[in-house]
């Protein structure tokens, strides 16, 4: 996992535009958030499912970088004063605190558009073929758009200060968090030319770890510290947001997360071998402390 993460981070930098006197500040702002660390959950899923389905990490890497660019753009925008207005992300000042609100807005937009450029780049086409790149771009667009992550974000914003049901949260999180995680698994399968059965198994795995991931996030917002998380804790309560932890309680949330993780791992049984990393990854996400 560590080697994979290092490979992803090196590859990410290779797609950034050259800095010059005119756009250098924008590129620096994009680079600041793109290289700020993180678990690299989404690109990890892309490369691991590609390898599991008979493909290669090299071919899947442009798609892995594209999904991470979209995720990073979403974090930049999520932290803006018009959204969550956070000052800290991954233990560092948020992008708008360093580069200003206008530049941060453009940096996020720059990473979003760079994602599609990367997924359809000459390198991506050479390694995967044009048809797979077209399929990848479609998956990215659907996951990032109004039916996916953006839809989840507006539901989240409009739910502040309201008491909502667990079903409401499930729909919101399936879009806001789950859509990109499912897209990551799909992208790995697309790169490898996976069978329909393999694709469905990957989606089932991703759906379950996606919900578990969000529930653990809700728990950590209550039980962790700013130092451990690298971002402010208690922000959900401060912003008057309903969460799984508030609705169901910590212990019930842990029970549900374990069950979801077990379902995710069980979905991998259709593969004869090579699932060890994805199995361990699911439990790593379940037991994480940040």
C-alpha positions, 0 to 999 in steps of 0.5 A, a space after each residue: 500500500 505504501 509503495 502504491 501510494 508513492 507511485 500515485 503521488 509521483 504520477 500526480 505531479 507529472 500531470 500538473 501544468 508548468 509554472 510560469 510568471 502568469 499562472 504560477 500561483 494557480 499551479 502552486 495552489 493546485 499542487 499545494 492541495 494535491 500533494 497535501 497527503 491523505 490516504 489516497 483511498 480512491 486511486 488505490 482502489 483504481 489500481 488494485 481492482 485493475 490488477 485484480 482483474 488482470 490489468 496493470 497498475 501502469 495502465 490504470 494510473 491515469 484514471 487513478 490520478 484523475 479520480 484523485 484530482 476530482 476528490 482534491 478539488 472537492 476538498 478545496 471547495 468544501 473548505 471554502 467560506 461559502 461551504 464548511 468554512 474550515 481552516 485546517 485540512 490534513 494537518 495544514 491550513 486549507 487552500 483558501 487560507 494560504 492562497 486566498 478564496 479566489 485562487 482556491 476556487 480556481 485551483 479546485 476548478 483547475 483540478 476538476 478540468 485537469 482530471 478529464 484531460 488526464 483520463 483522456 490524455 495521450 498516455 491514457 489512450 496509449 495504455 488503455 485505448 480510446 474506447 476505455 478512456 471514453 468509458 472512464 470519462 463517462 464514469 468520472 463525469 457521472 460520479 462528480 456531477 449532479 447525480 453524484 458528488 455535487 448532488 450529495 453536497 447540495 443535499 448536505 448543505 440544505 440539510 443543515 439545521 434540520 432533523 433528517 432520517 437515516 435513509 436521508 443520510 444514506 442517500 446523501 452519503 451515497 452521492 457525496 462520498 460513495 459515488 467517487 468510491 464506486 467510480 474508483 472501483 469501476 475505473 480499475 475494472 474498465 482499465 483491465 477489461 473486467 467481466 460483468 461479474 467482476 465489475 459487479 463484485 467491485 461495485 458491491 465492495 466499493 458500495 459497502 466500504 463507502 458507507 462504512 467510510 462515512 460512518 467512521 468519519 462521523 464517529 471520528 468527528 465525535 471521538 477524535 482530536 484535531 491533532 489526530 484527524 488533521 482537520 477540525 473535530 466537532 464541525 458536524 455538530 457546530 454546523 448543525 448537521 445530522 450524522 449517523 453518530 448522532 442518529 444511531 449512537 457510536 456503538 450501533 455505528 461501529 456494529 453497522 460499519 463492521 457488518 458493511 466491511 464484512 459484506 465488502 470482503 465477502 464480495 471479493 470471493 468471486 476472485 480466485 486469488 489476489 484479494 489480500 490487499 483489498 481485504 486488508 484495505 477494507 479493515 484498515 479503513 474500518 479501524 482507522 483513527 484519522 
